[in-house]
């Protein structure tokens, strides 16, 4: 099972659960895009992680920064002694894919209601 966390550019967050590791085809509708690029990010909670971004987000009408993703991107650059162009930022929503670390119990999947991803009803650590 995999969690897909969506950091939206309006500071909201969504989470989706997939039975198998999601592909780009699974991520396109969640990010509302046709082309994905991968950037690195860092937070204390997630450590170093991949951020799946809309590669063409700055060419669309929403050209303001995704503050949370940009902050994680800058933190990763600082930790790895890298740098971007001055003033650069990440725009649009980003997806973070995380493998779940717990085992699921019986009767947790309802594929009739959620055909694209599964719903977690109960789990155990």
Secondary structure as the mmCIF struct_conf table of DSSP 4:
data_model
#
loop_
_struct_conf.conf_type_id
_struct_conf.id
_struct_conf.beg_label_comp_id
_struct_conf.beg_label_asym_id
_struct_conf.beg_label_seq_id
_struct_conf.end_label_comp_id
_struct_conf.end_label_asym_id
_struct_conf.end_label_seq_id
STRN STRN1 UNK A 2 UNK A 7
TURN_TY1_P TURN_TY1_P1 UNK A 9 UNK A 10
BEND BEND1 UNK A 11 UNK A 11
STRN STRN2 UNK A 13 UNK A 18
BEND BEND2 UNK A 19 UNK A 20
HELX_LH_PP_P HELX_LH_PP_P1 UNK A 21 UNK A 23
HELX_RH_AL_P HELX_RH_AL_P1 UNK A 24 UNK A 31
TURN_TY1_P TURN_TY1_P2 UNK A 32 UNK A 32
BEND BEND3 UNK A 34 UNK A 34
STRN STRN3 UNK A 36 UNK A 43
TURN_TY1_P TURN_TY1_P3 UNK A 44 UNK A 46
STRN STRN4 UNK A 47 UNK A 54
TURN_TY1_P TURN_TY1_P4 UNK A 55 UNK A 56
HELX_RH_3T_P HELX_RH_3T_P1 UNK A 57 UNK A 59
BEND BEND4 UNK A 60 UNK A 61
BEND BEND5 UNK A 64 UNK A 64
STRN STRN5 UNK A 65 UNK A 65
HELX_RH_AL_P HELX_RH_AL_P2 UNK A 67 UNK A 79
TURN_TY1_P TURN_TY1_P5 UNK A 80 UNK A 81
BEND BEND6 UNK A 85 UNK A 85
TURN_TY1_P TURN_TY1_P6 UNK A 86 UNK A 87
STRN STRN6 UNK A 91 UNK A 91
BEND BEND7 UNK A 92 UNK A 92
STRN STRN7 UNK A 94 UNK A 99
BEND BEND8 UNK A 102 UNK A 102
STRN STRN8 UNK A 103 UNK A 104
BEND BEND9 UNK A 106 UNK A 107
TURN_TY1_P TURN_TY1_P7 UNK A 111 UNK A 113
BEND BEND10 UNK A 115 UNK A 117
STRN STRN9 UNK A 118 UNK A 118
STRN STRN10 UNK A 123 UNK A 124
#
